[in-house]
Amino acid sequence: MKRDKDEASVDAVVNGEAESVDSADHASDDGDGTTAMAVEAVEAVATAAQDAVANAAQDIGAFIRSQRVAAKVSLRQLSERAGVSNPYLSQIERGLRKPSADVLAQIAKGLRVSAEVLYVRAGILEERPASPVRDALIADDSINERQKQMLLEIYESFRKENAISSTGSEKDEFREN
């Protein structure tokens, strides 16, 4: 019975359904305090995860706002360009909502920036090392997002192929010919 209560409390903390857990209520039956320590550890991890999500939402929101202001676009104009409701966009900018990848792509289109930039800022993609070719492709307004993505994928595949070739397999090919 006590174990069920402990597990329910841990689940509540992980799911964000409990403000805090009273560790005294979860003292271990064997007196060594391991259950209480485990509950405290889970609570700390859950709090850190909630903080990370909140910070990510604020970071991407602040970045979107700064890009919008730099482009001299009103919230309403961006809303129309991106096809995202004005209130939802406002909530994103204030860090109250964390947008999905699809919404970020729409916002990127409205801001005329690469969706990849927003994905990296939102923590959806890992940042890649700087490349002048990638930067030029991303900055080119004469091609659309789909074309940019395809060109970047082709470029990356060539880079990987050349990296494999330079590790020694290319030398073996020359010996055979």
FIKETI-623816 format. One record per residue (C-alpha): z negated, y negated, x; residue in one letter. Coordinates in steps of 0.001 Angstrom, whole numbers, padded with zeros to 6 digits, always signed. Layout:
BEGIN
ZYXa ...
***
This chain:
BEGIN
+000000+000000+000000m -000938-002455+002790k +002253-001565+004652r +004331-002402+001549d +002628-005815+001332k +003321-006478+005031d +006983-005523+004670e +007349-007685+001548a +005831-010648+003399s +008143-010167+006368v +011147-009947+004021d +010043-013157+002277a +009785-014988+005596v +013173-013744+006814v +014843-014710+003537n +013214-018137+003563g +011297-017394+000367e +007878-018046+001879a +006674-021295+003396e +004359-019505+005797s +002528-016242+006144v -001227-016062+006413d -001679-013857+009464s -005241-013019+008502a -003932-011198+005429d -001850-008991+007691h -004358-007793+010238a -003500-004336+011518s -005430-001392+010142d -006181-000161+013666d -007693-003510+014661g -005343-004337+017530d -003555-007174+015695g -000025-005875+016267t +000993-006373+012644t -000244-009956+012679a +001599-010623+015927m +004776-009068+014539a +004565-011190+011389v +004051-014321+013483e +007022-013394+015676a +009248-012818+012647v +008095-016116+011152e +008928-017922+014406a +012389-016345+014570v +013083-017156+010908a +012008-020769+011414t +014157-021080+014538a +017158-019638+012685a +016683-022039+009768q +016393-024951+012211d +019551-023851+014050a +021543-023722+010809v +020217-027140+009763a +021030-028629+013184n +024526-027133+013148a +025152-028628+009706a +023928-032036+010883q +025962-031835+014103d +029231-030983+012372i +028544-033545+009658g +027865-036299+012178a +030979-035324+014126f +033145-035407+010992i +031720-038808+010076r +032371-040183+013576s +035962-038898+013489q +036484-040394+010031r +035084-043777+011077v +037139-043762+014301a +040271-043062+012246a +039303-045923+009890k +039442-043620+006883v +037071-044016+003947s +035137-041085+002547l +037239-041263-000607r +040504-041286+001389q +039426-038271+003438l +038384-036529+000253s +041867-037029-001195e +043680-036066+002022r +041608-032939+002568a +041358-031829-001043g +037564-031667-000810v +035402-033351-003425s +033871-036686-002457n +030252-035598-003180p +030656-032354-001220y +032175-034212+001729l +029301-036687+001624s +026788-033818+001686q +028570-032293+004684i +028492-035594+006580e +024774-036021+005860r +024050-032499+007119g +022949-031198+003730l +025727-028602+003479r +027404-026454+006118k +031127-026129+005360p +033053-022868+005527s +035926-022350+007954a +038415-022989+005133d +036802-026309+004236v +036713-027287+007916l +040449-026561+008146a +041076-028814+005137q +038934-031583+006641i +040731-031217+009988a +044048-031628+008214k +042745-034752+006460g +041489-036198+009747l +044652-035122+011579r +042658-033254+014210v +042819-029639+015264s +040837-027242+013107a +039803-025559+016353e +037877-028679+017372v +035853-028556+014160l +035335-024782+014463y +033892-025238+017951v +031614-028075+016798r +030430-025968+013853a +029715-022991+016101g +032375-020789+014509i +034412-020538+017732l +033333-020599+021341e +034640-023490+023374e +037486-022531+025682r +037987-023967+029144p +040013-027176+029195a +043752-026786+029592s +046275-029626+029721p +048812-027486+027859v +046352-026680+025057r +045279-030317+024858d +048906-031462+024596a +049675-028943+021853l +046599-029908+019860i +047374-033626+020173a +051032-033260+019126d +051424-034705+015613d +055028-033530+015277s +053989-029904+014662i +051698-028594+011942n +048439-026656+012353e +050082-023263+011787r +052691-023975+014456q +050020-025211+016865k +048008-022042+016342q +051059-019830+016902m +052024-021685+020087l +048462-021476+021392l +048373-017726+020720e +051690-017213+022539i +050502-019365+025438y +047218-017420+025706e +049052-014076+025588s +051307-015166+028474f +048269-016300+030467r +046534-012952+029908k +049695-011032+030805e +050073-013011+034027n +046408-012520+034892a +046822-008755+034513i +049985-008830+036620s +048263-010718+039409s +045446-008157+039695t +047613-005619+041498g +049778-003909+038934s +052616-006304+039772e +052514-005211+043423k +052854-001580+042353d +055966-002445+040320e +057658-004016+043350f +056955-000926+045470r +058638+001320+042915e +061851-000772+042819n 
***
